[in-house]
Amino acid sequence: MPVAQKSGKKLAHWIKARLNKEADENLTKLDFMNYNLIPTTVFSKIEYSFVGLSEEEAINKYGEENIDIYHRELNPLERSIYH
């Protein structure tokens, strides 16, 4: 199921539970979306994508010696057409 559909469905369930004045303990049992491992892309002049934690978040959570950081640079599609 696409992320937008799943998060919309979860939001609808949460709103319904709030409108029915369900106890807060029942609301905590609802699954909430975890966006940490969903790839994200920003389409701008310089395209930027990432998945997972940022470097700073990973260092704070696991310590600098326990993480590996990978960078990959690609030619933008608009430039690759010319060659």
Backbone as CSV, one residue per row, in Angstrom:
resi,resn,N_x,N_y,N_z,CA_x,CA_y,CA_z,C_x,C_y,C_z
1,MET,0.852,-1.171,0.000,0.000,0.000,0.000,0.903,1.240,0.000
2,PRO,0.651,2.215,-0.869,1.462,3.432,-0.888,1.413,4.171,0.452
3,VAL,2.487,4.873,0.736,2.636,5.570,2.015,1.497,6.555,2.251
4,ALA,1.120,7.328,1.237,0.069,8.342,1.410,-1.261,7.681,1.781
5,GLN,-1.584,6.570,1.142,-2.831,5.882,1.454,-2.811,5.308,2.866
6,LYS,-1.702,4.691,3.220,-1.604,4.075,4.537,-1.667,5.132,5.642
7,SER,-0.936,6.243,5.479,-0.961,7.281,6.516,-2.328,7.951,6.582
8,GLY,-3.010,8.106,5.449,-4.360,8.668,5.447,-5.348,7.768,6.166
9,LYS,-5.221,6.457,5.934,-6.105,5.495,6.594,-5.866,5.509,8.111
10,LYS,-4.597,5.569,8.513,-4.277,5.601,9.942,-4.796,6.883,10.584
11,LEU,-4.689,7.996,9.877,-5.212,9.264,10.393,-6.722,9.202,10.557
12,ALA,-7.415,8.602,9.594,-8.872,8.478,9.678,-9.285,7.637,10.886
13,HIS,-8.569,6.548,11.133,-8.868,5.711,12.299,-8.638,6.480,13.592
14,TRP,-7.565,7.268,13.639,-7.249,8.045,14.836,-8.320,9.104,15.082
15,ILE,-8.748,9.805,14.023,-9.788,10.841,14.172,-11.095,10.204,14.625
16,LYS,-11.451,9.065,14.032,-12.679,8.380,14.431,-12.634,7.994,15.909
17,ALA,-11.495,7.487,16.347,-11.352,7.106,17.754,-11.486,8.322,18.660
18,ARG,-10.920,9.470,18.248,-11.020,10.692,19.055,-12.457,11.210,19.100
19,LEU,-13.149,11.131,17.980,-14.540,11.600,17.942,-15.453,10.724,18.792
20,ASN,-15.139,9.441,18.858,-15.925,8.523,19.681,-15.503,8.577,21.147
21,LYS,-14.567,9.496,21.443,-14.076,9.694,22.811,-13.574,8.401,23.444
22,GLU,-12.857,7.624,22.650,-12.261,6.405,23.189,-11.188,6.794,24.196
23,ALA,-10.935,5.932,25.122,-9.930,6.189,26.146,-8.557,6.352,25.499
24,ASP,-7.723,7.184,26.108,-6.382,7.422,25.576,-5.568,6.141,25.467
25,GLU,-5.828,5.173,26.342,-5.083,3.919,26.270,-5.400,3.162,24.981
26,ASN,-6.625,3.289,24.469,-6.975,2.654,23.195,-6.295,3.365,22.031
27,LEU,-6.125,4.685,22.141,-5.470,5.433,21.067,-4.002,5.062,20.959
28,THR,-3.365,4.760,22.074,-1.955,4.384,22.018,-1.767,3.018,21.378
29,LYS,-2.817,2.208,21.323,-2.723,0.895,20.686,-2.752,0.995,19.163
30,LEU,-3.222,2.131,18.630,-3.248,2.310,17.180,-1.831,2.400,16.642
31,ASP,-1.605,1.770,15.505,-0.297,1.870,14.852,-0.130,3.265,14.275
32,PHE,1.024,3.845,14.470,1.348,5.109,13.841,2.415,4.858,12.795
33,MET,2.427,5.686,11.770,3.384,5.512,10.681,4.802,5.790,11.168
34,ASN,5.728,4.931,10.773,7.142,5.135,11.039,7.783,5.541,9.711
35,TYR,8.145,6.798,9.601,8.676,7.334,8.351,10.195,7.217,8.259
36,ASN,10.847,6.590,9.214,12.314,6.553,9.238,12.928,5.820,8.055
37,LEU,12.292,4.795,7.541,12.898,4.006,6.466,12.199,4.191,5.123
38,ILE,11.465,5.289,4.977,10.811,5.591,3.717,11.699,6.548,2.935
39,PRO,12.135,6.191,1.721,13.000,7.080,0.945,12.314,8.422,0.671
40,THR,13.095,9.470,0.705,12.597,10.817,0.468,13.443,11.476,-0.608
41,THR,12.808,12.187,-1.517,13.514,12.907,-2.578,12.972,14.311,-2.668
42,VAL,13.886,15.251,-2.861,13.521,16.640,-3.096,13.891,16.945,-4.545
43,PHE,12.904,17.301,-5.356,13.152,17.604,-6.754,13.349,19.110,-6.895
44,SER,14.579,19.506,-7.089,14.931,20.921,-7.261,16.080,20.972,-8.261
45,LYS,16.711,22.114,-8.401,17.848,22.206,-9.326,18.910,21.165,-8.974
46,ILE,19.146,20.986,-7.681,20.046,19.932,-7.214,19.163,18.904,-6.526
47,GLU,19.040,17.735,-7.145,18.174,16.705,-6.575,18.848,16.092,-5.359
48,TYR,18.049,15.805,-4.338,18.571,15.302,-3.079,17.657,14.185,-2.603
49,SER,18.244,13.061,-2.246,17.461,11.930,-1.750,18.141,11.341,-0.526
50,PHE,17.338,10.743,0.335,17.902,10.052,1.482,16.907,9.023,1.992
51,VAL,17.439,8.090,2.773,16.599,7.112,3.460,17.248,6.829,4.807
52,GLY,16.434,6.662,5.826,16.963,6.376,7.151,17.272,7.630,7.939
53,LEU,18.154,7.482,8.909,18.527,8.591,9.786,19.516,9.520,9.105
54,SER,19.525,10.779,9.523,20.570,11.685,9.052,21.877,11.299,9.743
55,GLU,23.006,11.817,9.252,24.287,11.501,9.876,24.280,11.895,11.347
56,GLU,23.783,13.077,11.639,23.758,13.579,13.012,22.897,12.688,13.910
57,GLU,21.719,12.301,13.418,20.840,11.426,14.203,21.486,10.061,14.446
58,ALA,22.132,9.506,13.421,22.776,8.198,13.549,23.931,8.254,14.543
59,ILE,24.743,9.309,14.490,25.858,9.462,15.429,25.336,9.586,16.856
60,ASN,24.282,10.386,17.044,23.713,10.545,18.383,23.128,9.241,18.907
61,LYS,22.528,8.447,18.028,21.858,7.226,18.454,22.828,6.061,18.652
62,TYR,23.800,5.888,17.721,24.654,4.707,17.737,26.119,4.981,18.038
63,GLY,26.545,6.251,18.004,27.958,6.577,18.190,28.687,6.573,16.862
64,GLU,29.618,7.499,16.696,30.292,7.690,15.398,31.055,6.448,14.943
65,GLU,31.628,5.694,15.868,32.421,4.523,15.492,31.560,3.346,15.048
66,ASN,30.262,3.414,15.263,29.375,2.287,14.946,28.535,2.484,13.691
67,ILE,28.820,3.510,12.909,28.023,3.742,11.702,28.917,3.835,10.472
68,ASP,28.348,3.513,9.350,28.997,3.692,8.051,28.147,4.675,7.258
69,ILE,28.810,5.622,6.600,28.107,6.642,5.824,28.511,6.478,4.363
70,TYR,27.527,6.410,3.487,27.763,6.253,2.058,27.214,7.468,1.329
71,HIS,28.004,8.003,0.418,27.565,9.114,-0.421,27.662,8.656,-1.870
72,ARG,26.713,9.047,-2.652,26.728,8.700,-4.077,26.340,9.937,-4.857
73,GLU,27.126,10.288,-5.838,26.822,11.449,-6.660,26.523,10.983,-8.076
74,LEU,25.413,11.408,-8.603,24.989,11.030,-9.941,24.791,12.273,-10.790
75,ASN,24.905,12.113,-12.078,24.604,13.227,-12.970,23.097,13.408,-13.056
76,PRO,22.634,14.645,-12.943,21.198,14.874,-13.088,20.703,14.432,-14.465
77,LEU,19.472,13.976,-14.554,18.906,13.478,-15.799,18.988,14.510,-16.911
78,GLU,18.724,15.771,-16.577,18.734,16.806,-17.613,20.116,16.992,-18.235
79,ARG,21.173,16.704,-17.500,22.524,16.816,-18.054,22.929,15.555,-18.811
80,SER,22.393,14.421,-18.431,22.792,13.164,-19.079,22.218,13.048,-20.489
81,ILE,21.176,13.779,-20.796,20.568,13.722,-22.125,21.498,14.311,-23.184
82,TYR,22.292,15.303,-22.813,23.171,15.961,-23.774,24.320,15.089,-24.223
83,HIS,24.713,14.126,-23.432,25.910,13.336,-23.779,25.531,12.081,-24.496
